[in-house]
Amino acid sequence: METRPFDDLNAARGKGVILELKSGKQLTGTLKSFDQHVNIVLDNSEERMNGEISRKLGSIFVRGDTIVFISIA
């Protein structure tokens, strides 16, 4: 059975994800929610630069138009 992208995001709720942003930054955290524009809310999020944690962000909202890709960790 073929899955659609939103099916995969629904299955990832409550799990760890990695977001790559257009700015080159990477965000990791627990996927809390998302909408039809792929705006995302992450809990326990961290910003990573060159594979190293650069800062802890906590709960954040990320605009969908800034995201290059989403990976389920």
Backbone atoms as SQL, in Angstrom:
CREATE TABLE atoms (id INTEGER PRIMARY KEY, chain TEXT, resi INTEGER, resn TEXT, atom TEXT, x REAL, y REAL, z REAL);
INSERT INTO atoms VALUES
  (1, 'A', 1, 'MET', 'N', 0.838, -1.183, 0.000),
  (2, 'A', 1, 'MET', 'CA', 0.000, 0.000, 0.000),
  (3, 'A', 1, 'MET', 'C', 0.886, 1.251, 0.000),
  (4, 'A', 2, 'GLU', 'N', 0.548, 2.185, -0.821),
  (5, 'A', 2, 'GLU', 'CA', 1.323, 3.417, -0.941),
  (6, 'A', 2, 'GLU', 'C', 0.937, 4.392, 0.172),
  (7, 'A', 3, 'THR', 'N', 1.968, 5.033, 0.762),
  (8, 'A', 3, 'THR', 'CA', 1.689, 6.035, 1.796),
  (9, 'A', 3, 'THR', 'C', 1.889, 7.426, 1.218),
  (10, 'A', 4, 'ARG', 'N', 1.199, 8.370, 1.794),
  (11, 'A', 4, 'ARG', 'CA', 1.313, 9.762, 1.384),
  (12, 'A', 4, 'ARG', 'C', 2.156, 10.490, 2.432),
  (13, 'A', 5, 'PRO', 'N', 2.768, 11.627, 2.063),
  (14, 'A', 5, 'PRO', 'CA', 3.628, 12.340, 3.023),
  (15, 'A', 5, 'PRO', 'C', 2.941, 12.668, 4.341),
  (16, 'A', 6, 'PHE', 'N', 1.676, 13.099, 4.310),
  (17, 'A', 6, 'PHE', 'CA', 0.985, 13.421, 5.556),
  (18, 'A', 6, 'PHE', 'C', 0.750, 12.178, 6.405),
  (19, 'A', 7, 'ASP', 'N', 0.602, 11.014, 5.757),
  (20, 'A', 7, 'ASP', 'CA', 0.471, 9.759, 6.515),
  (21, 'A', 7, 'ASP', 'C', 1.745, 9.506, 7.310),
  (22, 'A', 8, 'ASP', 'N', 2.884, 9.738, 6.674),
  (23, 'A', 8, 'ASP', 'CA', 4.171, 9.535, 7.356),
  (24, 'A', 8, 'ASP', 'C', 4.343, 10.528, 8.506),
  (25, 'A', 9, 'LEU', 'N', 3.945, 11.777, 8.302),
  (26, 'A', 9, 'LEU', 'CA', 4.038, 12.769, 9.376),
  (27, 'A', 9, 'LEU', 'C', 3.096, 12.420, 10.531),
  (28, 'A', 10, 'ASN', 'N', 1.893, 11.962, 10.212),
  (29, 'A', 10, 'ASN', 'CA', 0.972, 11.539, 11.270),
  (30, 'A', 10, 'ASN', 'C', 1.567, 10.407, 12.089),
  (31, 'A', 11, 'ALA', 'N', 2.214, 9.460, 11.414),
  (32, 'A', 11, 'ALA', 'CA', 2.830, 8.324, 12.110),
  (33, 'A', 11, 'ALA', 'C', 4.015, 8.765, 12.962),
  (34, 'A', 12, 'ALA', 'N', 4.620, 9.909, 12.624),
  (35, 'A', 12, 'ALA', 'CA', 5.806, 10.387, 13.348),
  (36, 'A', 12, 'ALA', 'C', 5.461, 11.249, 14.562),
  (37, 'A', 13, 'ARG', 'N', 4.189, 11.562, 14.783),
  (38, 'A', 13, 'ARG', 'CA', 3.819, 12.373, 15.955),
  (39, 'A', 13, 'ARG', 'C', 4.291, 11.693, 17.224),
  (40, 'A', 14, 'GLY', 'N', 4.938, 12.479, 18.082),
  (41, 'A', 14, 'GLY', 'CA', 5.461, 11.940, 19.328),
  (42, 'A', 14, 'GLY', 'C', 6.818, 11.285, 19.188),
  (43, 'A', 15, 'LYS', 'N', 7.370, 11.277, 17.976),
  (44, 'A', 15, 'LYS', 'CA', 8.681, 10.674, 17.722),
  (45, 'A', 15, 'LYS', 'C', 9.692, 11.758, 17.376),
  (46, 'A', 16, 'GLY', 'N', 10.947, 11.393, 17.394),
  (47, 'A', 16, 'GLY', 'CA', 12.010, 12.322, 17.065),
  (48, 'A', 16, 'GLY', 'C', 12.104, 12.574, 15.570),
  (49, 'A', 17, 'VAL', 'N', 12.318, 13.824, 15.205),
  (50, 'A', 17, 'VAL', 'CA', 12.502, 14.204, 13.804),
  (51, 'A', 17, 'VAL', 'C', 13.703, 15.139, 13.675),
  (52, 'A', 18, 'ILE', 'N', 14.229, 15.203, 12.471),
  (53, 'A', 18, 'ILE', 'CA', 15.305, 16.130, 12.120),
  (54, 'A', 18, 'ILE', 'C', 14.765, 17.007, 10.999),
  (55, 'A', 19, 'LEU', 'N', 14.868, 18.318, 11.175),
  (56, 'A', 19, 'LEU', 'CA', 14.468, 19.264, 10.138),
  (57, 'A', 19, 'LEU', 'C', 15.705, 19.952, 9.603),
  (58, 'A', 20, 'GLU', 'N', 15.835, 19.994, 8.299),
  (59, 'A', 20, 'GLU', 'CA', 16.892, 20.777, 7.654),
  (60, 'A', 20, 'GLU', 'C', 16.215, 22.032, 7.114),
  (61, 'A', 21, 'LEU', 'N', 16.744, 23.196, 7.477),
  (62, 'A', 21, 'LEU', 'CA', 16.143, 24.455, 7.073),
  (63, 'A', 21, 'LEU', 'C', 16.901, 25.096, 5.909),
  (64, 'A', 22, 'LYS', 'N', 16.232, 25.978, 5.197),
  (65, 'A', 22, 'LYS', 'CA', 16.865, 26.684, 4.077),
  (66, 'A', 22, 'LYS', 'C', 18.095, 27.460, 4.518),
  (67, 'A', 23, 'SER', 'N', 18.134, 27.861, 5.765),
  (68, 'A', 23, 'SER', 'CA', 19.275, 28.621, 6.298),
  (69, 'A', 23, 'SER', 'C', 20.504, 27.737, 6.501),
  (70, 'A', 24, 'GLY', 'N', 20.341, 26.408, 6.359),
  (71, 'A', 24, 'GLY', 'CA', 21.447, 25.480, 6.588),
  (72, 'A', 24, 'GLY', 'C', 21.453, 24.909, 7.991),
  (73, 'A', 25, 'LYS', 'N', 20.601, 25.422, 8.860),
  (74, 'A', 25, 'LYS', 'CA', 20.535, 24.908, 10.229),
  (75, 'A', 25, 'LYS', 'C', 19.762, 23.597, 10.262),
  (76, 'A', 26, 'GLN', 'N', 20.062, 22.801, 11.260),
  (77, 'A', 26, 'GLN', 'CA', 19.322, 21.576, 11.522),
  (78, 'A', 26, 'GLN', 'C', 18.658, 21.695, 12.871),
  (79, 'A', 27, 'LEU', 'N', 17.397, 21.296, 12.938),
  (80, 'A', 27, 'LEU', 'CA', 16.669, 21.261, 14.198),
  (81, 'A', 27, 'LEU', 'C', 16.278, 19.826, 14.472),
  (82, 'A', 28, 'THR', 'N', 16.425, 19.396, 15.712),
  (83, 'A', 28, 'THR', 'CA', 15.962, 18.078, 16.111),
  (84, 'A', 28, 'THR', 'C', 14.979, 18.267, 17.256),
  (85, 'A', 29, 'GLY', 'N', 14.054, 17.334, 17.374),
  (86, 'A', 29, 'GLY', 'CA', 13.091, 17.412, 18.463),
  (87, 'A', 29, 'GLY', 'C', 11.985, 16.395, 18.273),
  (88, 'A', 30, 'THR', 'N', 11.005, 16.464, 19.152),
  (89, 'A', 30, 'THR', 'CA', 9.856, 15.565, 19.106),
  (90, 'A', 30, 'THR', 'C', 8.723, 16.262, 18.362),
  (91, 'A', 31, 'LEU', 'N', 8.218, 15.612, 17.324),
  (92, 'A', 31, 'LEU', 'CA', 7.138, 16.192, 16.527),
  (93, 'A', 31, 'LEU', 'C', 5.855, 16.226, 17.348),
  (94, 'A', 32, 'LYS', 'N', 5.381, 17.419, 17.619),
  (95, 'A', 32, 'LYS', 'CA', 4.152, 17.599, 18.409),
  (96, 'A', 32, 'LYS', 'C', 2.942, 17.691, 17.483),
  (97, 'A', 33, 'SER', 'N', 3.022, 18.574, 16.473),
  (98, 'A', 33, 'SER', 'CA', 1.900, 18.742, 15.552),
  (99, 'A', 33, 'SER', 'C', 2.370, 19.419, 14.268),
  (100, 'A', 34, 'PHE', 'N', 1.475, 19.417, 13.266),
  (101, 'A', 34, 'PHE', 'CA', 1.739, 20.077, 11.990),
  (102, 'A', 34, 'PHE', 'C', 0.398, 20.400, 11.336),
  (103, 'A', 35, 'ASP', 'N', 0.435, 21.254, 10.312),
  (104, 'A', 35, 'ASP', 'CA', -0.793, 21.584, 9.592),
  (105, 'A', 35, 'ASP', 'C', -0.602, 21.350, 8.091),
  (106, 'A', 36, 'GLN', 'N', -1.594, 21.752, 7.296),
  (107, 'A', 36, 'GLN', 'CA', -1.572, 21.490, 5.854),
  (108, 'A', 36, 'GLN', 'C', -0.467, 22.253, 5.133),
  (109, 'A', 37, 'HIS', 'N', 0.117, 23.273, 5.785),
  (110, 'A', 37, 'HIS', 'CA', 1.226, 24.033, 5.197),
  (111, 'A', 37, 'HIS', 'C', 2.573, 23.488, 5.665),
  (112, 'A', 38, 'VAL', 'N', 2.545, 22.400, 6.398),
  (113, 'A', 38, 'VAL', 'CA', 3.702, 21.757, 7.010),
  (114, 'A', 38, 'VAL', 'C', 4.405, 22.705, 7.992),
  (115, 'A', 39, 'ASN', 'N', 3.635, 23.610, 8.586),
  (116, 'A', 39, 'ASN', 'CA', 4.125, 24.342, 9.753),
  (117, 'A', 39, 'ASN', 'C', 4.219, 23.298, 10.857),
  (118, 'A', 40, 'ILE', 'N', 5.294, 23.319, 11.616),
  (119, 'A', 40, 'ILE', 'CA', 5.562, 22.247, 12.572),
  (120, 'A', 40, 'ILE', 'C', 5.810, 22.790, 13.967),
  (121, 'A', 41, 'VAL', 'N', 5.307, 22.070, 14.963),
  (122, 'A', 41, 'VAL', 'CA', 5.612, 22.364, 16.358),
  (123, 'A', 41, 'VAL', 'C', 6.473, 21.215, 16.878),
  (124, 'A', 42, 'LEU', 'N', 7.652, 21.569, 17.423),
  (125, 'A', 42, 'LEU', 'CA', 8.561, 20.592, 18.014),
  (126, 'A', 42, 'LEU', 'C', 8.663, 20.834, 19.511),
  (127, 'A', 43, 'ASP', 'N', 8.748, 19.760, 20.275),
  (128, 'A', 43, 'ASP', 'CA', 9.044, 19.833, 21.704),
  (129, 'A', 43, 'ASP', 'C', 10.476, 19.367, 21.919),
  (130, 'A', 44, 'ASN', 'N', 11.086, 19.800, 23.007),
  (131, 'A', 44, 'ASN', 'CA', 12.447, 19.387, 23.365),
  (132, 'A', 44, 'ASN', 'C', 13.411, 19.570, 22.198),
  (133, 'A', 45, 'SER', 'N', 13.295, 20.686, 21.512),
  (134, 'A', 45, 'SER', 'CA', 14.091, 20.880, 20.298),
  (135, 'A', 45, 'SER', 'C', 15.486, 21.424, 20.601),
  (136, 'A', 46, 'GLU', 'N', 16.371, 21.127, 19.663),
  (137, 'A', 46, 'GLU', 'CA', 17.761, 21.596, 19.728),
  (138, 'A', 46, 'GLU', 'C', 18.184, 22.031, 18.339),
  (139, 'A', 47, 'GLU', 'N', 19.021, 23.049, 18.292),
  (140, 'A', 47, 'GLU', 'CA', 19.610, 23.494, 17.030),
  (141, 'A', 47, 'GLU', 'C', 20.981, 22.849, 16.914),
  (142, 'A', 48, 'ARG', 'N', 21.289, 22.336, 15.728),
  (143, 'A', 48, 'ARG', 'CA', 22.586, 21.691, 15.500),
  (144, 'A', 48, 'ARG', 'C', 23.307, 22.378, 14.359),
  (145, 'A', 49, 'MET', 'N', 24.595, 22.561, 14.575),
  (146, 'A', 49, 'MET', 'CA', 25.470, 23.093, 13.532),
  (147, 'A', 49, 'MET', 'C', 26.662, 22.152, 13.439),
  (148, 'A', 50, 'ASN', 'N', 26.957, 21.664, 12.256),
  (149, 'A', 50, 'ASN', 'CA', 28.066, 20.727, 12.030),
  (150, 'A', 50, 'ASN', 'C', 27.964, 19.501, 12.942),
  (151, 'A', 51, 'GLY', 'N', 26.739, 19.028, 13.173),
  (152, 'A', 51, 'GLY', 'CA', 26.527, 17.827, 13.970),
  (153, 'A', 51, 'GLY', 'C', 26.590, 18.026, 15.471),
  (154, 'A', 52, 'GLU', 'N', 26.916, 19.227, 15.912),
  (155, 'A', 52, 'GLU', 'CA', 27.026, 19.525, 17.347),
  (156, 'A', 52, 'GLU', 'C', 25.832, 20.363, 17.797),
  (157, 'A', 53, 'ILE', 'N', 25.361, 20.106, 19.010),
  (158, 'A', 53, 'ILE', 'CA', 24.271, 20.908, 19.564),
  (159, 'A', 53, 'ILE', 'C', 24.792, 22.319, 19.820),
  (160, 'A', 54, 'SER', 'N', 24.181, 23.313, 19.169),
  (161, 'A', 54, 'SER', 'CA', 24.617, 24.692, 19.386),
  (162, 'A', 54, 'SER', 'C', 23.758, 25.387, 20.444),
  (163, 'A', 55, 'ARG', 'N', 22.488, 24.984, 20.543),
  (164, 'A', 55, 'ARG', 'CA', 21.653, 25.515, 21.624),
  (165, 'A', 55, 'ARG', 'C', 20.370, 24.704, 21.755),
  (166, 'A', 56, 'LYS', 'N', 19.846, 24.689, 22.963),
  (167, 'A', 56, 'LYS', 'CA', 18.577, 24.019, 23.250),
  (168, 'A', 56, 'LYS', 'C', 17.476, 25.061, 23.133),
  (169, 'A', 57, 'LEU', 'N', 16.394, 24.695, 22.436),
  (170, 'A', 57, 'LEU', 'CA', 15.338, 25.662, 22.150),
  (171, 'A', 57, 'LEU', 'C', 14.028, 25.357, 22.869),
  (172, 'A', 58, 'GLY', 'N', 13.813, 24.135, 23.293),
  (173, 'A', 58, 'GLY', 'CA', 12.552, 23.778, 23.951),
  (174, 'A', 58, 'GLY', 'C', 11.441, 23.594, 22.931),
  (175, 'A', 59, 'SER', 'N', 10.253, 24.130, 23.213),
  (176, 'A', 59, 'SER', 'CA', 9.108, 24.040, 22.295),
  (177, 'A', 59, 'SER', 'C', 9.180, 25.190, 21.294),
  (178, 'A', 60, 'ILE', 'N', 9.098, 24.846, 20.010),
  (179, 'A', 60, 'ILE', 'CA', 9.199, 25.868, 18.963),
  (180, 'A', 60, 'ILE', 'C', 8.197, 25.606, 17.844),
  (181, 'A', 61, 'PHE', 'N', 7.903, 26.664, 17.094),
  (182, 'A', 61, 'PHE', 'CA', 7.078, 26.620, 15.894),
  (183, 'A', 61, 'PHE', 'C', 7.988, 26.902, 14.707),
  (184, 'A', 62, 'VAL', 'N', 7.923, 26.061, 13.672),
  (185, 'A', 62, 'VAL', 'CA', 8.751, 26.241, 12.476),
  (186, 'A', 62, 'VAL', 'C', 7.834, 26.397, 11.268),
  (187, 'A', 63, 'ARG', 'N', 7.999, 27.489, 10.549),
  (188, 'A', 63, 'ARG', 'CA', 7.187, 27.707, 9.340),
  (189, 'A', 63, 'ARG', 'C', 7.554, 26.684, 8.267),
  (190, 'A', 64, 'GLY', 'N', 6.541, 26.126, 7.647),
  (191, 'A', 64, 'GLY', 'CA', 6.748, 25.099, 6.629),
  (192, 'A', 64, 'GLY', 'C', 7.557, 25.565, 5.440),
  (193, 'A', 65, 'ASP', 'N', 7.462, 26.853, 5.077),
  (194, 'A', 65, 'ASP', 'CA', 8.192, 27.326, 3.897),
  (195, 'A', 65, 'ASP', 'C', 9.683, 27.514, 4.148),
  (196, 'A', 66, 'THR', 'N', 10.140, 27.273, 5.386),
  (197, 'A', 66, 'THR', 'CA', 11.575, 27.353, 5.682),
  (198, 'A', 66, 'THR', 'C', 12.231, 25.969, 5.708),
  (199, 'A', 67, 'ILE', 'N', 11.422, 24.911, 5.582),
  (200, 'A', 67, 'ILE', 'CA', 11.921, 23.538, 5.720),
  (201, 'A', 67, 'ILE', 'C', 12.306, 22.964, 4.354),
  (202, 'A', 68, 'VAL', 'N', 13.544, 22.410, 4.300),
  (203, 'A', 68, 'VAL', 'CA', 14.005, 21.751, 3.075),
  (204, 'A', 68, 'VAL', 'C', 13.606, 20.281, 3.121),
  (205, 'A', 69, 'PHE', 'N', 13.874, 19.613, 4.252),
  (206, 'A', 69, 'PHE', 'CA', 13.445, 18.225, 4.399),
  (207, 'A', 69, 'PHE', 'C', 13.195, 17.876, 5.854),
  (208, 'A', 70, 'ILE', 'N', 12.429, 16.795, 6.024),
  (209, 'A', 70, 'ILE', 'CA', 12.098, 16.266, 7.345),
  (210, 'A', 70, 'ILE', 'C', 12.489, 14.803, 7.347),
  (211, 'A', 71, 'SER', 'N', 13.229, 14.399, 8.373),
  (212, 'A', 71, 'SER', 'CA', 13.633, 13.005, 8.521),
  (213, 'A', 71, 'SER', 'C', 13.154, 12.496, 9.871),
  (214, 'A', 72, 'ILE', 'N', 12.616, 11.297, 9.888),
  (215, 'A', 72, 'ILE', 'CA', 12.210, 10.684, 11.149),
  (216, 'A', 72, 'ILE', 'C', 13.438, 10.027, 11.760),
  (217, 'A', 73, 'ALA', 'N', 13.786, 10.481, 12.969),
  (218, 'A', 73, 'ALA', 'CA', 15.023, 10.022, 13.610),
  (219, 'A', 73, 'ALA', 'C', 14.869, 8.644, 14.225);
